[in-house]
Amino acid sequence: MTDESPEQLEVRISRRERPERIAVTQGISVQEELTRFLNRQGPYAQMWIRLESGEYVRYDLIASVAVAT
């Protein structure tokens, strides 16, 4: 991981054509962050999830999540 390209999760949101990104929490590997997301732990236990853009979306509108490539 470099400062120029931080690790991210890519999420697809229902009724949107383009995927969105979620920044990985500093100090946590991208795999651990994905596990936290899927298990709804930490910030993902909330109904609203903050995207990297600053927008909040409902967790139940997220159709899929993956490690961003």
Distance bins in CASP14 RR format, pairs under 12 A and 6 or more apart:
PFRMAT RR
TARGET T0000
AUTHOR 0000-0000-0000
RMODE 2
METHOD distances of the structure
MODEL  1
1 7 1 0 1 0 0 0 0 0 0 0 0
1 8 0 0 0 0 0 1 0 0 0 0 0
1 23 0 0 0 0 0 1 0 0 0 0 0
1 24 0 0 0 0 1 0 0 0 0 0 0
1 26 0 0 0 0 0 1 0 0 0 0 0
1 27 0 0 0 0 1 0 0 0 0 0 0
1 28 0 0 0 0 0 1 0 0 0 0 0
1 29 0 0 0 0 1 0 0 0 0 0 0
1 30 0 0 0 0 1 0 0 0 0 0 0
1 33 0 0 0 0 0 1 0 0 0 0 0
1 67 0 0 0 0 0 1 0 0 0 0 0
1 68 0 0 0 0 0 1 0 0 0 0 0
3 26 0 0 0 0 0 1 0 0 0 0 0
5 21 0 0 0 0 0 1 0 0 0 0 0
5 23 0 0 0 0 0 1 0 0 0 0 0
5 24 0 0 0 0 0 1 0 0 0 0 0
5 30 0 0 0 0 0 1 0 0 0 0 0
5 68 0 0 0 0 1 0 0 0 0 0 0
5 69 0 0 0 0 0 1 0 0 0 0 0
6 21 0 0 0 0 1 0 0 0 0 0 0
6 22 0 0 0 0 0 1 0 0 0 0 0
6 23 1 0 1 0 0 0 0 0 0 0 0
6 24 1 0 0 1 0 0 0 0 0 0 0
6 25 0 0 0 0 0 1 0 0 0 0 0
6 26 0 0 0 0 1 0 0 0 0 0 0
6 27 0 0 0 0 0 1 0 0 0 0 0
6 28 0 0 0 0 0 1 0 0 0 0 0
6 30 0 0 0 0 1 0 0 0 0 0 0
6 33 0 0 0 0 0 1 0 0 0 0 0
6 52 0 0 0 0 1 0 0 0 0 0 0
6 68 0 0 0 0 1 0 0 0 0 0 0
7 21 0 0 0 0 0 1 0 0 0 0 0
7 22 0 0 0 0 0 1 0 0 0 0 0
7 23 0 0 0 0 1 0 0 0 0 0 0
7 24 1 0 1 0 0 0 0 0 0 0 0
7 25 0 0 0 0 1 0 0 0 0 0 0
7 26 0 0 0 0 1 0 0 0 0 0 0
7 27 0 0 0 0 1 0 0 0 0 0 0
7 28 0 0 0 0 1 0 0 0 0 0 0
7 29 1 0 0 1 0 0 0 0 0 0 0
7 30 1 0 1 0 0 0 0 0 0 0 0
7 31 0 0 0 0 1 0 0 0 0 0 0
7 32 0 0 0 0 0 1 0 0 0 0 0
7 33 1 0 0 1 0 0 0 0 0 0 0
7 34 0 0 0 0 0 1 0 0 0 0 0
7 52 0 0 0 0 0 1 0 0 0 0 0
7 67 1 0 0 1 0 0 0 0 0 0 0
7 68 1 0 0 1 0 0 0 0 0 0 0
7 69 0 0 0 0 0 1 0 0 0 0 0
8 19 0 0 0 0 0 1 0 0 0 0 0
8 20 0 0 0 0 1 0 0 0 0 0 0
8 21 1 0 1 0 0 0 0 0 0 0 0
8 22 1 0 0 1 0 0 0 0 0 0 0
8 23 1 0 1 0 0 0 0 0 0 0 0
8 24 1 0 0 1 0 0 0 0 0 0 0
8 25 0 0 0 0 0 1 0 0 0 0 0
8 30 1 0 0 1 0 0 0 0 0 0 0
8 33 0 0 0 0 1 0 0 0 0 0 0
8 34 0 0 0 0 0 1 0 0 0 0 0
8 37 0 0 0 0 0 1 0 0 0 0 0
8 51 0 0 0 0 0 1 0 0 0 0 0
8 52 1 0 0 1 0 0 0 0 0 0 0
8 53 0 0 0 0 0 1 0 0 0 0 0
8 65 0 0 0 0 0 1 0 0 0 0 0
8 66 0 0 0 0 0 1 0 0 0 0 0
8 67 0 0 0 0 1 0 0 0 0 0 0
8 68 1 0 1 0 0 0 0 0 0 0 0
8 69 0 0 0 0 1 0 0 0 0 0 0
9 19 0 0 0 0 1 0 0 0 0 0 0
9 20 0 0 0 0 1 0 0 0 0 0 0
9 21 1 0 0 1 0 0 0 0 0 0 0
9 22 1 0 1 0 0 0 0 0 0 0 0
9 23 0 0 0 0 1 0 0 0 0 0 0
9 24 1 0 0 1 0 0 0 0 0 0 0
9 25 0 0 0 0 0 1 0 0 0 0 0
9 28 0 0 0 0 0 1 0 0 0 0 0
9 29 0 0 0 0 0 1 0 0 0 0 0
9 30 1 0 0 1 0 0 0 0 0 0 0
9 31 0 0 0 0 0 1 0 0 0 0 0
9 32 0 0 0 0 0 1 0 0 0 0 0
9 33 1 0 0 1 0 0 0 0 0 0 0
9 34 1 0 0 1 0 0 0 0 0 0 0
9 35 0 0 0 0 0 1 0 0 0 0 0
9 36 0 0 0 0 1 0 0 0 0 0 0
9 37 1 0 0 1 0 0 0 0 0 0 0
9 38 0 0 0 0 0 1 0 0 0 0 0
9 43 0 0 0 0 0 1 0 0 0 0 0
9 44 0 0 0 0 1 0 0 0 0 0 0
9 49 0 0 0 0 0 1 0 0 0 0 0
9 50 0 0 0 0 0 1 0 0 0 0 0
9 51 0 0 0 0 1 0 0 0 0 0 0
9 52 0 0 0 0 1 0 0 0 0 0 0
9 62 0 0 0 0 1 0 0 0 0 0 0
9 64 0 0 0 0 0 1 0 0 0 0 0
9 65 1 0 1 0 0 0 0 0 0 0 0
9 66 1 0 0 1 0 0 0 0 0 0 0
9 67 1 0 0 1 0 0 0 0 0 0 0
9 68 1 0 0 1 0 0 0 0 0 0 0
9 69 0 0 0 0 0 1 0 0 0 0 0
10 18 0 0 0 0 0 1 0 0 0 0 0
10 19 1 0 1 0 0 0 0 0 0 0 0
10 20 1 0 0 1 0 0 0 0 0 0 0
10 21 1 0 1 0 0 0 0 0 0 0 0
10 22 1 0 0 1 0 0 0 0 0 0 0
10 23 0 0 0 0 0 1 0 0 0 0 0
10 24 0 0 0 0 0 1 0 0 0 0 0
10 30 0 0 0 0 0 1 0 0 0 0 0
10 33 0 0 0 0 0 1 0 0 0 0 0
10 34 0 0 0 0 0 1 0 0 0 0 0
10 37 0 0 0 0 0 1 0 0 0 0 0
10 51 0 0 0 0 0 1 0 0 0 0 0
10 52 0 0 0 0 0 1 0 0 0 0 0
10 62 0 0 0 0 0 1 0 0 0 0 0
10 63 0 0 0 0 0 1 0 0 0 0 0
10 64 0 0 0 0 1 0 0 0 0 0 0
10 65 1 0 0 1 0 0 0 0 0 0 0
10 66 1 0 1 0 0 0 0 0 0 0 0
10 67 1 0 0 1 0 0 0 0 0 0 0
10 68 1 0 1 0 0 0 0 0 0 0 0
10 69 1 0 0 1 0 0 0 0 0 0 0
11 18 0 0 0 0 0 1 0 0 0 0 0
11 19 1 0 0 1 0 0 0 0 0 0 0
11 20 1 0 1 0 0 0 0 0 0 0 0
11 21 1 0 0 1 0 0 0 0 0 0 0
11 22 1 0 0 1 0 0 0 0 0 0 0
11 23 0 0 0 0 0 1 0 0 0 0 0
11 33 0 0 0 0 0 1 0 0 0 0 0
11 34 0 0 0 0 0 1 0 0 0 0 0
11 37 0 0 0 0 1 0 0 0 0 0 0
11 38 0 0 0 0 0 1 0 0 0 0 0
11 44 0 0 0 0 0 1 0 0 0 0 0
11 49 1 0 0 1 0 0 0 0 0 0 0
11 50 0 0 0 0 0 1 0 0 0 0 0
11 51 1 0 0 1 0 0 0 0 0 0 0
11 52 0 0 0 0 1 0 0 0 0 0 0
11 53 0 0 0 0 0 1 0 0 0 0 0
11 55 0 0 0 0 0 1 0 0 0 0 0
11 57 0 0 0 0 1 0 0 0 0 0 0
11 58 0 0 0 0 0 1 0 0 0 0 0
11 59 0 0 0 0 1 0 0 0 0 0 0
11 61 0 0 0 0 1 0 0 0 0 0 0
11 62 1 0 1 0 0 0 0 0 0 0 0
11 63 1 0 0 1 0 0 0 0 0 0 0
11 64 1 0 0 1 0 0 0 0 0 0 0
11 65 1 0 1 0 0 0 0 0 0 0 0
11 66 0 0 0 0 1 0 0 0 0 0 0
11 67 0 0 0 0 0 1 0 0 0 0 0
11 68 0 0 0 0 1 0 0 0 0 0 0
12 18 0 0 0 0 1 0 0 0 0 0 0
12 19 1 0 1 0 0 0 0 0 0 0 0
12 20 1 0 0 1 0 0 0 0 0 0 0
12 21 0 0 0 0 0 1 0 0 0 0 0
12 22 0 0 0 0 0 1 0 0 0 0 0
12 51 0 0 0 0 0 1 0 0 0 0 0
12 57 0 0 0 0 0 1 0 0 0 0 0
12 61 0 0 0 0 1 0 0 0 0 0 0
12 62 1 0 0 1 0 0 0 0 0 0 0
12 63 1 0 1 0 0 0 0 0 0 0 0
12 64 1 0 1 0 0 0 0 0 0 0 0
12 65 1 0 0 1 0 0 0 0 0 0 0
12 66 0 0 0 0 1 0 0 0 0 0 0
12 68 0 0 0 0 0 1 0 0 0 0 0
13 19 1 0 0 1 0 0 0 0 0 0 0
13 20 1 0 0 1 0 0 0 0 0 0 0
13 21 0 0 0 0 0 1 0 0 0 0 0
13 22 0 0 0 0 0 1 0 0 0 0 0
13 49 0 0 0 0 1 0 0 0 0 0 0
13 51 0 0 0 0 1 0 0 0 0 0 0
13 53 0 0 0 0 0 1 0 0 0 0 0
13 55 0 0 0 0 1 0 0 0 0 0 0
13 56 0 0 0 0 0 1 0 0 0 0 0
13 57 1 0 1 0 0 0 0 0 0 0 0
13 58 0 0 0 0 1 0 0 0 0 0 0
13 59 0 0 0 0 0 1 0 0 0 0 0
13 60 0 0 0 0 0 1 0 0 0 0 0
13 61 1 0 1 0 0 0 0 0 0 0 0
13 62 1 0 1 0 0 0 0 0 0 0 0
13 63 1 0 0 1 0 0 0 0 0 0 0
13 64 0 0 0 0 1 0 0 0 0 0 0
13 65 0 0 0 0 0 1 0 0 0 0 0
14 20 0 0 0 0 0 1 0 0 0 0 0
14 57 0 0 0 0 1 0 0 0 0 0 0
14 58 0 0 0 0 1 0 0 0 0 0 0
14 59 0 0 0 0 0 1 0 0 0 0 0
14 60 0 0 0 0 1 0 0 0 0 0 0
14 61 1 0 1 0 0 0 0 0 0 0 0
14 62 1 0 0 1 0 0 0 0 0 0 0
14 63 1 0 1 0 0 0 0 0 0 0 0
14 64 0 0 0 0 1 0 0 0 0 0 0
15 57 0 0 0 0 0 1 0 0 0 0 0
15 58 0 0 0 0 0 1 0 0 0 0 0
15 61 1 0 0 1 0 0 0 0 0 0 0
15 62 0 0 0 0 0 1 0 0 0 0 0
15 63 0 0 0 0 1 0 0 0 0 0 0
16 51 0 0 0 0 0 1 0 0 0 0 0
16 53 0 0 0 0 0 1 0 0 0 0 0
16 55 0 0 0 0 0 1 0 0 0 0 0
16 57 0 0 0 0 1 0 0 0 0 0 0
16 61 0 0 0 0 1 0 0 0 0 0 0
16 62 0 0 0 0 0 1 0 0 0 0 0
16 63 0 0 0 0 1 0 0 0 0 0 0
16 64 0 0 0 0 0 1 0 0 0 0 0
17 63 0 0 0 0 0 1 0 0 0 0 0
18 51 0 0 0 0 0 1 0 0 0 0 0
18 53 0 0 0 0 0 1 0 0 0 0 0
19 51 0 0 0 0 0 1 0 0 0 0 0
19 52 0 0 0 0 0 1 0 0 0 0 0
19 53 0 0 0 0 0 1 0 0 0 0 0
19 62 0 0 0 0 0 1 0 0 0 0 0
19 63 0 0 0 0 1 0 0 0 0 0 0
19 64 0 0 0 0 1 0 0 0 0 0 0
19 65 0 0 0 0 1 0 0 0 0 0 0
19 66 0 0 0 0 1 0 0 0 0 0 0
19 67 0 0 0 0 0 1 0 0 0 0 0
19 68 0 0 0 0 1 0 0 0 0 0 0
19 69 0 0 0 0 0 1 0 0 0 0 0
20 49 0 0 0 0 1 0 0 0 0 0 0
20 50 0 0 0 0 0 1 0 0 0 0 0
20 51 1 0 1 0 0 0 0 0 0 0 0
20 52 1 0 0 1 0 0 0 0 0 0 0
20 53 1 0 0 1 0 0 0 0 0 0 0
20 54 0 0 0 0 1 0 0 0 0 0 0
20 55 1 0 0 1 0 0 0 0 0 0 0
20 56 0 0 0 0 0 1 0 0 0 0 0
20 57 1 0 0 1 0 0 0 0 0 0 0
20 61 0 0 0 0 0 1 0 0 0 0 0
20 62 0 0 0 0 1 0 0 0 0 0 0
20 63 0 0 0 0 0 1 0 0 0 0 0
20 64 0 0 0 0 0 1 0 0 0 0 0
20 65 0 0 0 0 0 1 0 0 0 0 0
20 66 0 0 0 0 0 1 0 0 0 0 0
20 68 0 0 0 0 0 1 0 0 0 0 0
21 30 0 0 0 0 0 1 0 0 0 0 0
21 33 0 0 0 0 0 1 0 0 0 0 0
21 49 0 0 0 0 0 1 0 0 0 0 0
21 50 0 0 0 0 0 1 0 0 0 0 0
21 51 1 0 0 1 0 0 0 0 0 0 0
21 52 1 0 1 0 0 0 0 0 0 0 0
21 53 1 0 0 1 0 0 0 0 0 0 0
21 54 0 0 0 0 0 1 0 0 0 0 0
21 55 0 0 0 0 0 1 0 0 0 0 0
21 57 0 0 0 0 0 1 0 0 0 0 0
21 65 0 0 0 0 0 1 0 0 0 0 0
21 66 0 0 0 0 0 1 0 0 0 0 0
21 67 0 0 0 0 0 1 0 0 0 0 0
21 68 1 0 0 1 0 0 0 0 0 0 0
21 69 0 0 0 0 0 1 0 0 0 0 0
22 28 0 0 0 0 0 1 0 0 0 0 0
22 30 0 0 0 0 0 1 0 0 0 0 0
22 33 1 0 0 1 0 0 0 0 0 0 0
22 34 0 0 0 0 1 0 0 0 0 0 0
22 36 0 0 0 0 0 1 0 0 0 0 0
22 37 1 0 0 1 0 0 0 0 0 0 0
22 43 0 0 0 0 1 0 0 0 0 0 0
22 44 0 0 0 0 1 0 0 0 0 0 0
22 49 1 0 0 1 0 0 0 0 0 0 0
22 50 1 0 0 1 0 0 0 0 0 0 0
22 51 1 0 0 1 0 0 0 0 0 0 0
22 52 1 0 0 1 0 0 0 0 0 0 0
22 53 0 0 0 0 1 0 0 0 0 0 0
22 54 0 0 0 0 0 1 0 0 0 0 0
22 55 0 0 0 0 0 1 0 0 0 0 0
22 56 0 0 0 0 0 1 0 0 0 0 0
22 57 0 0 0 0 1 0 0 0 0 0 0
22 59 0 0 0 0 0 1 0 0 0 0 0
22 62 0 0 0 0 1 0 0 0 0 0 0
22 65 1 0 0 1 0 0 0 0 0 0 0
22 66 0 0 0 0 0 1 0 0 0 0 0
22 67 0 0 0 0 0 1 0 0 0 0 0
22 68 0 0 0 0 1 0 0 0 0 0 0
23 30 0 0 0 0 0 1 0 0 0 0 0
23 33 0 0 0 0 1 0 0 0 0 0 0
23 37 0 0 0 0 0 1 0 0 0 0 0
23 43 0 0 0 0 0 1 0 0 0 0 0
23 49 0 0 0 0 0 1 0 0 0 0 0
23 50 0 0 0 0 1 0 0 0 0 0 0
23 51 0 0 0 0 1 0 0 0 0 0 0
23 52 1 0 1 0 0 0 0 0 0 0 0
23 53 0 0 0 0 0 1 0 0 0 0 0
23 54 0 0 0 0 1 0 0 0 0 0 0
23 68 0 0 0 0 1 0 0 0 0 0 0
24 30 1 0 1 0 0 0 0 0 0 0 0
24 31 0 0 0 0 1 0 0 0 0 0 0
24 32 0 0 0 0 1 0 0 0 0 0 0
24 33 1 0 1 0 0 0 0 0 0 0 0
24 34 0 0 0 0 1 0 0 0 0 0 0
24 35 0 0 0 0 0 1 0 0 0 0 0
24 36 0 0 0 0 1 0 0 0 0 0 0
24 37 0 0 0 0 1 0 0 0 0 0 0
24 43 0 0 0 0 0 1 0 0 0 0 0
24 52 0 0 0 0 1 0 0 0 0 0 0
24 65 0 0 0 0 0 1 0 0 0 0 0
24 67 0 0 0 0 1 0 0 0 0 0 0
24 68 0 0 0 0 1 0 0 0 0 0 0
25 32 0 0 0 0 1 0 0 0 0 0 0
25 33 1 0 0 1 0 0 0 0 0 0 0
25 34 0 0 0 0 0 1 0 0 0 0 0
25 35 0 0 0 0 0 1 0 0 0 0 0
25 36 1 0 0 1 0 0 0 0 0 0 0
25 37 0 0 0 0 0 1 0 0 0 0 0
25 41 0 0 0 0 0 1 0 0 0 0 0
25 42 0 0 0 0 1 0 0 0 0 0 0
25 43 1 0 0 1 0 0 0 0 0 0 0
25 44 0 0 0 0 0 1 0 0 0 0 0
25 50 0 0 0 0 0 1 0 0 0 0 0
26 32 0 0 0 0 0 1 0 0 0 0 0
26 33 0 0 0 0 0 1 0 0 0 0 0
27 33 0 0 0 0 1 0 0 0 0 0 0
28 34 0 0 0 0 1 0 0 0 0 0 0
28 35 0 0 0 0 1 0 0 0 0 0 0
28 36 1 0 0 1 0 0 0 0 0 0 0
28 37 0 0 0 0 0 1 0 0 0 0 0
28 41 0 0 0 0 0 1 0 0 0 0 0
28 42 0 0 0 0 0 1 0 0 0 0 0
28 43 0 0 0 0 0 1 0 0 0 0 0
28 44 0 0 0 0 0 1 0 0 0 0 0
29 35 0 0 0 0 1 0 0 0 0 0 0
29 36 0 0 0 0 0 1 0 0 0 0 0
29 67 0 0 0 0 0 1 0 0 0 0 0
30 36 0 0 0 0 0 1 0 0 0 0 0
30 37 0 0 0 0 0 1 0 0 0 0 0
30 65 0 0 0 0 0 1 0 0 0 0 0
30 66 0 0 0 0 0 1 0 0 0 0 0
30 67 1 0 1 0 0 0 0 0 0 0 0
30 68 0 0 0 0 1 0 0 0 0 0 0
30 69 0 0 0 0 0 1 0 0 0 0 0
31 37 0 0 0 0 0 1 0 0 0 0 0
31 38 0 0 0 0 0 1 0 0 0 0 0
31 66 0 0 0 0 0 1 0 0 0 0 0
31 67 1 0 0 1 0 0 0 0 0 0 0
32 38 0 0 0 0 0 1 0 0 0 0 0
32 39 0 0 0 0 0 1 0 0 0 0 0
32 41 0 0 0 0 1 0 0 0 0 0 0
32 42 0 0 0 0 0 1 0 0 0 0 0
32 44 0 0 0 0 0 1 0 0 0 0 0
32 67 0 0 0 0 0 1 0 0 0 0 0
33 39 0 0 0 0 0 1 0 0 0 0 0
33 41 0 0 0 0 1 0 0 0 0 0 0
33 42 0 0 0 0 0 1 0 0 0 0 0
33 43 0 0 0 0 1 0 0 0 0 0 0
33 44 0 0 0 0 1 0 0 0 0 0 0
33 65 0 0 0 0 1 0 0 0 0 0 0
33 66 0 0 0 0 0 1 0 0 0 0 0
33 67 0 0 0 0 1 0 0 0 0 0 0
33 68 0 0 0 0 0 1 0 0 0 0 0
34 41 0 0 0 0 0 1 0 0 0 0 0
34 44 0 0 0 0 0 1 0 0 0 0 0
34 64 0 0 0 0 0 1 0 0 0 0 0
34 65 1 0 0 1 0 0 0 0 0 0 0
34 66 1 0 0 1 0 0 0 0 0 0 0
34 67 1 0 0 1 0 0 0 0 0 0 0
34 68 0 0 0 0 0 1 0 0 0 0 0
35 41 1 0 0 1 0 0 0 0 0 0 0
35 42 0 0 0 0 0 1 0 0 0 0 0
35 44 0 0 0 0 0 1 0 0 0 0 0
35 65 0 0 0 0 0 1 0 0 0 0 0
35 67 0 0 0 0 0 1 0 0 0 0 0
36 42 1 0 1 0 0 0 0 0 0 0 0
36 43 1 0 0 1 0 0 0 0 0 0 0
36 44 1 0 1 0 0 0 0 0 0 0 0
36 45 0 0 0 0 1 0 0 0 0 0 0
36 49 0 0 0 0 0 1 0 0 0 0 0
36 65 0 0 0 0 0 1 0 0 0 0 0
37 43 0 0 0 0 1 0 0 0 0 0 0
37 44 1 0 1 0 0 0 0 0 0 0 0
37 45 0 0 0 0 0 1 0 0 0 0 0
37 46 0 0 0 0 0 1 0 0 0 0 0
37 49 0 0 0 0 1 0 0 0 0 0 0
37 59 0 0 0 0 1 0 0 0 0 0 0
37 62 0 0 0 0 1 0 0 0 0 0 0
37 64 0 0 0 0 0 1 0 0 0 0 0
37 65 1 0 1 0 0 0 0 0 0 0 0
37 66 0 0 0 0 0 1 0 0 0 0 0
37 67 0 0 0 0 0 1 0 0 0 0 0
38 44 0 0 0 0 1 0 0 0 0 0 0
38 45 0 0 0 0 0 1 0 0 0 0 0
38 59 0 0 0 0 0 1 0 0 0 0 0
38 62 0 0 0 0 0 1 0 0 0 0 0
38 64 0 0 0 0 0 1 0 0 0 0 0
38 65 1 0 0 1 0 0 0 0 0 0 0
38 66 0 0 0 0 0 1 0 0 0 0 0
38 67 0 0 0 0 0 1 0 0 0 0 0
39 45 0 0 0 0 1 0 0 0 0 0 0
39 65 0 0 0 0 0 1 0 0 0 0 0
40 46 0 0 0 0 1 0 0 0 0 0 0
40 47 0 0 0 0 0 1 0 0 0 0 0
40 49 0 0 0 0 1 0 0 0 0 0 0
40 59 1 0 0 1 0 0 0 0 0 0 0
40 60 0 0 0 0 0 1 0 0 0 0 0
40 62 0 0 0 0 0 1 0 0 0 0 0
40 65 0 0 0 0 0 1 0 0 0 0 0
42 49 0 0 0 0 0 1 0 0 0 0 0
42 59 0 0 0 0 0 1 0 0 0 0 0
43 49 1 0 0 1 0 0 0 0 0 0 0
43 50 1 0 0 1 0 0 0 0 0 0 0
43 51 0 0 0 0 0 1 0 0 0 0 0
43 56 0 0 0 0 0 1 0 0 0 0 0
43 59 0 0 0 0 0 1 0 0 0 0 0
44 50 0 0 0 0 0 1 0 0 0 0 0
44 57 0 0 0 0 0 1 0 0 0 0 0
44 59 1 0 0 1 0 0 0 0 0 0 0
44 62 0 0 0 0 1 0 0 0 0 0 0
44 65 0 0 0 0 1 0 0 0 0 0 0
45 59 0 0 0 0 1 0 0 0 0 0 0
46 56 0 0 0 0 1 0 0 0 0 0 0
46 57 0 0 0 0 0 1 0 0 0 0 0
46 58 0 0 0 0 1 0 0 0 0 0 0
46 59 1 0 0 1 0 0 0 0 0 0 0
46 60 0 0 0 0 0 1 0 0 0 0 0
47 56 0 0 0 0 1 0 0 0 0 0 0
47 57 0 0 0 0 1 0 0 0 0 0 0
47 58 1 0 0 1 0 0 0 0 0 0 0
47 59 1 0 1 0 0 0 0 0 0 0 0
47 60 1 0 0 1 0 0 0 0 0 0 0
47 61 0 0 0 0 0 1 0 0 0 0 0
47 62 0 0 0 0 0 1 0 0 0 0 0
48 54 0 0 0 0 0 1 0 0 0 0 0
48 55 0 0 0 0 1 0 0 0 0 0 0
48 56 1 0 1 0 0 0 0 0 0 0 0
48 57 1 0 0 1 0 0 0 0 0 0 0
48 58 1 0 0 1 0 0 0 0 0 0 0
48 59 1 0 0 1 0 0 0 0 0 0 0
48 60 0 0 0 0 0 1 0 0 0 0 0
48 61 0 0 0 0 1 0 0 0 0 0 0
48 62 0 0 0 0 0 1 0 0 0 0 0
49 55 0 0 0 0 1 0 0 0 0 0 0
49 56 1 0 0 1 0 0 0 0 0 0 0
49 57 1 0 1 0 0 0 0 0 0 0 0
49 58 1 0 0 1 0 0 0 0 0 0 0
49 59 1 0 1 0 0 0 0 0 0 0 0
49 60 0 0 0 0 1 0 0 0 0 0 0
49 61 0 0 0 0 1 0 0 0 0 0 0
49 62 1 0 0 1 0 0 0 0 0 0 0
49 65 0 0 0 0 1 0 0 0 0 0 0
50 56 1 0 1 0 0 0 0 0 0 0 0
50 57 0 0 0 0 1 0 0 0 0 0 0
50 58 0 0 0 0 0 1 0 0 0 0 0
50 59 0 0 0 0 0 1 0 0 0 0 0
51 57 1 0 0 1 0 0 0 0 0 0 0
51 58 0 0 0 0 0 1 0 0 0 0 0
51 59 0 0 0 0 0 1 0 0 0 0 0
51 61 0 0 0 0 0 1 0 0 0 0 0
51 62 0 0 0 0 1 0 0 0 0 0 0
51 65 0 0 0 0 0 1 0 0 0 0 0
52 68 0 0 0 0 1 0 0 0 0 0 0
55 61 0 0 0 0 0 1 0 0 0 0 0
56 62 0 0 0 0 0 1 0 0 0 0 0
57 63 0 0 0 0 0 1 0 0 0 0 0
57 65 0 0 0 0 0 1 0 0 0 0 0
59 65 0 0 0 0 0 1 0 0 0 0 0
END
